[in-house]
Amino acid sequence: MSSPRRTEASVTDTSRQIREVILSLGSNQGDRLAWLTRAVAELEQLPDTRITARSPVYETEPVGVAPQFANRFFLNCVVIVETATDPEAFSSAIHAIETRLGRIRGDQPNAPRTVDIDIVAFGDLVAQDPDLTLPHPRCRARRFVLQPLADLRPDYRLPGDSKTVAERLRSLPEIPRVTRHVENGA
């Protein structure tokens, strides 16, 4: 078995370096906007962490779901935080938030969920670890991640990537659709 590929730091690095973390949030169950709002509020409470940016919310056609869930559209957004927490502990904290907000991890991949929080990037860290792969292995191909991220950082390059977020976004097909979410009465 090959050893994990890493740069900058190990995912278990315990240094107190402050790093920028890009998170993708999604919900396709119940009051989706309320779940996203609650998840952001939970992120604000994490120790040694502060939110620096939040994208608009987008409605997204589901990707890779079973046929019975094809009509359960997601609301998605990107949140950028700064944290002094190490990647492994931060990932555990994110999973704890998902659990507190009713996320149930079952046998069926991509089943409906109250909230899903993915770490897209953690500073400049590139890691192939069984518990945490950075940057997120599918983020470059997901319009529902790149569109809200492009609203915040169009010229950002994911660690190890030669293309900007805007360039990646332009290269993706239009479907599945990602459209700006507008609340009723807004």
C-alpha atoms as a printed R data frame, in Angstrom:
    type eleno elety resid chain resno       x      y       z
1   ATOM     1    CA   MET     A     1   0.000  0.000   0.000
2   ATOM     2    CA   SER     A     2   1.423  3.385  -0.930
3   ATOM     3    CA   SER     A     3   1.788  6.113   1.645
4   ATOM     4    CA   PRO     A     4  -0.540  9.124   1.492
5   ATOM     5    CA   ARG     A     5   0.593 11.986  -0.768
6   ATOM     6    CA   ARG     A     6   0.792 15.225   1.189
7   ATOM     7    CA   THR     A     7   2.136 18.729   0.876
8   ATOM     8    CA   GLU     A     8   2.283 21.652   3.287
9   ATOM     9    CA   ALA     A     9   1.264 19.624   6.330
10  ATOM    10    CA   SER     A    10  -0.155 16.329   7.426
11  ATOM    11    CA   VAL     A    11  -3.909 16.152   7.988
12  ATOM    12    CA   THR     A    12  -3.056 15.427  11.623
13  ATOM    13    CA   ASP     A    13  -0.760 18.448  11.926
14  ATOM    14    CA   THR     A    14  -1.307 19.983  15.355
15  ATOM    15    CA   SER     A    15   0.300 23.365  14.642
16  ATOM    16    CA   ARG     A    16  -1.819 26.414  15.376
17  ATOM    17    CA   GLN     A    17  -1.406 27.854  11.906
18  ATOM    18    CA   ILE     A    18  -4.496 29.728  10.735
19  ATOM    19    CA   ARG     A    19  -5.735 28.353   7.428
20  ATOM    20    CA   GLU     A    20  -8.515 29.304   5.081
21  ATOM    21    CA   VAL     A    21 -11.055 26.517   4.616
22  ATOM    22    CA   ILE     A    22 -13.613 26.358   1.816
23  ATOM    23    CA   LEU     A    23 -16.789 24.472   2.661
24  ATOM    24    CA   SER     A    24 -19.649 23.378   0.433
25  ATOM    25    CA   LEU     A    25 -23.020 23.098   2.187
26  ATOM    26    CA   GLY     A    26 -26.112 21.376   0.819
27  ATOM    27    CA   SER     A    27 -29.579 20.300   1.898
28  ATOM    28    CA   ASN     A    28 -32.410 18.504   0.115
29  ATOM    29    CA   GLN     A    29 -34.687 17.497   2.963
30  ATOM    30    CA   GLY     A    30 -37.295 19.481   4.870
31  ATOM    31    CA   ASP     A    31 -36.838 23.257   5.110
32  ATOM    32    CA   ARG     A    32 -33.624 23.317   3.110
33  ATOM    33    CA   LEU     A    33 -32.851 27.000   3.649
34  ATOM    34    CA   ALA     A    34 -33.404 26.672   7.404
35  ATOM    35    CA   TRP     A    35 -30.995 23.716   7.516
36  ATOM    36    CA   LEU     A    36 -28.322 25.723   5.702
37  ATOM    37    CA   THR     A    37 -28.881 28.665   8.048
38  ATOM    38    CA   ARG     A    38 -28.571 26.396  11.088
39  ATOM    39    CA   ALA     A    39 -25.396 24.815   9.688
40  ATOM    40    CA   VAL     A    40 -23.802 28.245   9.214
41  ATOM    41    CA   ALA     A    41 -24.797 29.186  12.773
42  ATOM    42    CA   GLU     A    42 -23.129 25.985  14.018
43  ATOM    43    CA   LEU     A    43 -19.982 26.796  12.040
44  ATOM    44    CA   GLU     A    44 -19.881 30.218  13.704
45  ATOM    45    CA   GLN     A    45 -19.704 28.472  17.086
46  ATOM    46    CA   LEU     A    46 -16.667 26.322  16.291
47  ATOM    47    CA   PRO     A    47 -13.656 27.194  18.445
48  ATOM    48    CA   ASP     A    48 -10.758 29.006  16.760
49  ATOM    49    CA   THR     A    49 -12.879 29.476  13.634
50  ATOM    50    CA   ARG     A    50 -14.484 32.504  12.006
51  ATOM    51    CA   ILE     A    51 -16.568 32.849   8.867
52  ATOM    52    CA   THR     A    52 -15.047 35.251   6.343
53  ATOM    53    CA   ALA     A    53 -17.432 34.823   3.383
54  ATOM    54    CA   ARG     A    54 -20.709 33.178   2.379
55  ATOM    55    CA   SER     A    55 -21.976 32.792  -1.156
56  ATOM    56    CA   PRO     A    56 -25.525 33.227  -2.372
57  ATOM    57    CA   VAL     A    57 -27.675 30.112  -2.159
58  ATOM    58    CA   TYR     A    58 -28.300 28.065  -5.295
59  ATOM    59    CA   GLU     A    59 -30.906 25.471  -6.151
60  ATOM    60    CA   THR     A    60 -29.372 22.408  -7.757
61  ATOM    61    CA   GLU     A    61 -30.635 19.400  -9.635
62  ATOM    62    CA   PRO     A    62 -29.561 16.317  -7.694
63  ATOM    63    CA   VAL     A    63 -26.453 14.513  -8.951
64  ATOM    64    CA   GLY     A    64 -25.883 10.780  -8.707
65  ATOM    65    CA   VAL     A    65 -29.048  9.993  -6.760
66  ATOM    66    CA   ALA     A    66 -31.374  7.014  -6.963
67  ATOM    67    CA   PRO     A    67 -34.409  7.586  -9.249
68  ATOM    68    CA   GLN     A    68 -36.796  7.931  -6.279
69  ATOM    69    CA   PHE     A    69 -34.806 10.994  -5.105
70  ATOM    70    CA   ALA     A    70 -34.464 12.715  -8.500
71  ATOM    71    CA   ASN     A    71 -37.143 15.303  -7.612
72  ATOM    72    CA   ARG     A    72 -35.450 16.338  -4.329
73  ATOM    73    CA   PHE     A    73 -33.514 19.387  -5.416
74  ATOM    74    CA   PHE     A    74 -30.708 20.699  -3.236
75  ATOM    75    CA   LEU     A    75 -30.010 24.141  -1.922
76  ATOM    76    CA   ASN     A    76 -26.257 24.742  -1.906
77  ATOM    77    CA   CYS     A    77 -23.846 27.451  -0.851
78  ATOM    78    CA   VAL     A    78 -20.164 27.904  -0.125
79  ATOM    79    CA   VAL     A    79 -18.821 29.213   3.165
80  ATOM    80    CA   ILE     A    80 -15.225 30.284   3.670
81  ATOM    81    CA   VAL     A    81 -13.775 30.201   7.167
82  ATOM    82    CA   GLU     A    82 -10.437 30.778   8.819
83  ATOM    83    CA   THR     A    83  -9.472 28.264  11.476
84  ATOM    84    CA   ALA     A    84  -6.561 27.346  13.708
85  ATOM    85    CA   THR     A    85  -8.016 23.839  14.107
86  ATOM    86    CA   ASP     A    86  -6.103 21.009  12.433
87  ATOM    87    CA   PRO     A    87  -7.781 19.335   9.436
88  ATOM    88    CA   GLU     A    88  -8.634 16.062  11.167
89  ATOM    89    CA   ALA     A    89 -10.262 17.771  14.173
90  ATOM    90    CA   PHE     A    90 -12.058 20.217  11.865
91  ATOM    91    CA   SER     A    91 -13.443 17.332   9.794
92  ATOM    92    CA   SER     A    92 -14.689 15.661  12.985
93  ATOM    93    CA   ALA     A    93 -16.341 18.914  14.058
94  ATOM    94    CA   ILE     A    94 -18.088 19.171  10.675
95  ATOM    95    CA   HIS     A    95 -19.398 15.599  10.992
96  ATOM    96    CA   ALA     A    96 -20.647 16.404  14.504
97  ATOM    97    CA   ILE     A    97 -22.574 19.406  13.133
98  ATOM    98    CA   GLU     A    98 -24.151 17.216  10.449
99  ATOM    99    CA   THR     A    99 -25.182 14.666  13.087
100 ATOM   100    CA   ARG     A   100 -26.635 17.326  15.419
101 ATOM   101    CA   LEU     A   101 -28.675 18.655  12.501
102 ATOM   102    CA   GLY     A   102 -30.183 15.260  11.743
103 ATOM   103    CA   ARG     A   103 -27.933 13.904   9.009
104 ATOM   104    CA   ILE     A   104 -28.244 10.138   8.863
105 ATOM   105    CA   ARG     A   105 -25.508  8.259   7.042
106 ATOM   106    CA   GLY     A   106 -26.979  5.101   5.598
107 ATOM   107    CA   ASP     A   107 -26.138  2.429   3.105
108 ATOM   108    CA   GLN     A   108 -27.566  4.348   0.150
109 ATOM   109    CA   PRO     A   109 -25.136  6.934  -1.265
110 ATOM   110    CA   ASN     A   110 -26.504 10.404  -1.998
111 ATOM   111    CA   ALA     A   111 -29.752  9.770  -0.116
112 ATOM   112    CA   PRO     A   112 -31.723 12.850   1.008
113 ATOM   113    CA   ARG     A   113 -30.163 14.694   3.914
114 ATOM   114    CA   THR     A   114 -30.912 17.606   6.163
115 ATOM   115    CA   VAL     A   115 -27.405 18.944   5.694
116 ATOM   116    CA   ASP     A   116 -24.193 17.926   4.004
117 ATOM   117    CA   ILE     A   117 -20.952 19.827   4.677
118 ATOM   118    CA   ASP     A   118 -17.924 19.016   2.542
119 ATOM   119    CA   ILE     A   119 -14.431 20.389   2.992
120 ATOM   120    CA   VAL     A   120 -13.509 21.569  -0.502
121 ATOM   121    CA   ALA     A   121 -10.051 22.895   0.405
122 ATOM   122    CA   PHE     A   122  -8.070 23.348   3.612
123 ATOM   123    CA   GLY     A   123  -5.383 25.972   3.064
124 ATOM   124    CA   ASP     A   124  -2.848 24.715   0.532
125 ATOM   125    CA   LEU     A   125  -3.060 21.167   1.810
126 ATOM   126    CA   VAL     A   126  -3.090 18.326  -0.687
127 ATOM   127    CA   ALA     A   127  -3.721 14.964   0.961
128 ATOM   128    CA   GLN     A   128  -4.756 11.458   0.001
129 ATOM   129    CA   ASP     A   129  -5.821 10.107   3.366
130 ATOM   130    CA   PRO     A   130  -8.400  7.373   4.004
131 ATOM   131    CA   ASP     A   131 -10.418  9.742   6.184
132 ATOM   132    CA   LEU     A   132  -9.888 13.061   4.392
133 ATOM   133    CA   THR     A   133  -8.891 13.761   0.782
134 ATOM   134    CA   LEU     A   134  -7.950 17.352  -0.027
135 ATOM   135    CA   PRO     A   135  -8.957 19.124  -2.096
136 ATOM   136    CA   HIS     A   136 -12.312 17.362  -2.265
137 ATOM   137    CA   PRO     A   137 -11.890 14.712  -4.975
138 ATOM   138    CA   ARG     A   138 -14.999 15.671  -6.994
139 ATOM   139    CA   CYS     A   139 -15.189 19.435  -6.435
140 ATOM   140    CA   ARG     A   140 -13.654 20.378  -9.810
141 ATOM   141    CA   ALA     A   141 -16.504 18.648 -11.657
142 ATOM   142    CA   ARG     A   142 -19.396 19.950  -9.563
143 ATOM   143    CA   ARG     A   143 -21.179 23.059 -10.756
144 ATOM   144    CA   PHE     A   144 -23.022 23.268  -7.416
145 ATOM   145    CA   VAL     A   145 -19.631 23.810  -5.733
146 ATOM   146    CA   LEU     A   146 -17.870 25.893  -8.362
147 ATOM   147    CA   GLN     A   147 -20.716 28.355  -9.088
148 ATOM   148    CA   PRO     A   148 -21.073 29.631  -5.512
149 ATOM   149    CA   LEU     A   149 -17.289 29.553  -5.063
150 ATOM   150    CA   ALA     A   150 -16.871 31.594  -8.249
151 ATOM   151    CA   ASP     A   151 -19.194 34.232  -6.764
152 ATOM   152    CA   LEU     A   152 -16.682 34.640  -3.935
153 ATOM   153    CA   ARG     A   153 -13.331 33.787  -5.528
154 ATOM   154    CA   PRO     A   154 -13.427 33.459  -9.333
155 ATOM   155    CA   ASP     A   155  -9.619 33.641  -9.615
156 ATOM   156    CA   TYR     A   156  -8.961 31.093  -6.864
157 ATOM   157    CA   ARG     A   157  -7.005 27.982  -7.782
158 ATOM   158    CA   LEU     A   158  -7.635 24.846  -5.781
159 ATOM   159    CA   PRO     A   159  -4.419 23.410  -4.357
160 ATOM   160    CA   GLY     A   160  -2.544 21.550  -7.078
161 ATOM   161    CA   ASP     A   161  -4.738 22.997  -9.864
162 ATOM   162    CA   SER     A   162  -3.513 25.144 -12.751
163 ATOM   163    CA   LYS     A   163  -7.008 26.430 -13.630
164 ATOM   164    CA   THR     A   164  -9.024 29.039 -11.762
165 ATOM   165    CA   VAL     A   165 -12.476 28.307 -10.391
166 ATOM   166    CA   ALA     A   166 -13.980 30.485 -13.144
167 ATOM   167    CA   GLU     A   167 -12.092 28.532 -15.824
168 ATOM   168    CA   ARG     A   168 -13.222 25.202 -14.353
169 ATOM   169    CA   LEU     A   169 -16.813 26.463 -14.156
170 ATOM   170    CA   ARG     A   170 -16.818 27.536 -17.821
171 ATOM   171    CA   SER     A   171 -15.644 24.062 -18.845
172 ATOM   172    CA   LEU     A   172 -18.574 22.269 -17.159
173 ATOM   173    CA   PRO     A   173 -21.792 21.333 -18.952
174 ATOM   174    CA   GLU     A   174 -24.870 23.432 -18.142
175 ATOM   175    CA   ILE     A   175 -26.676 20.355 -16.826
176 ATOM   176    CA   PRO     A   176 -27.237 19.572 -14.054
177 ATOM   177    CA   ARG     A   177 -28.670 23.048 -13.605
178 ATOM   178    CA   VAL     A   178 -27.627 25.342 -10.804
179 ATOM   179    CA   THR     A   179 -29.771 28.477 -10.381
180 ATOM   180    CA   ARG     A   180 -29.713 31.288  -7.856
181 ATOM   181    CA   HIS     A   181 -32.301 30.623  -5.146
182 ATOM   182    CA   VAL     A   182 -34.793 33.420  -4.556
183 ATOM   183    CA   GLU     A   183 -37.004 33.251  -1.485
184 ATOM   184    CA   ASN     A   184 -40.709 33.941  -1.899
185 ATOM   185    CA   GLY     A   185 -41.448 37.597  -1.353
186 ATOM   186    CA   ALA     A   186 -37.790 38.602  -1.748
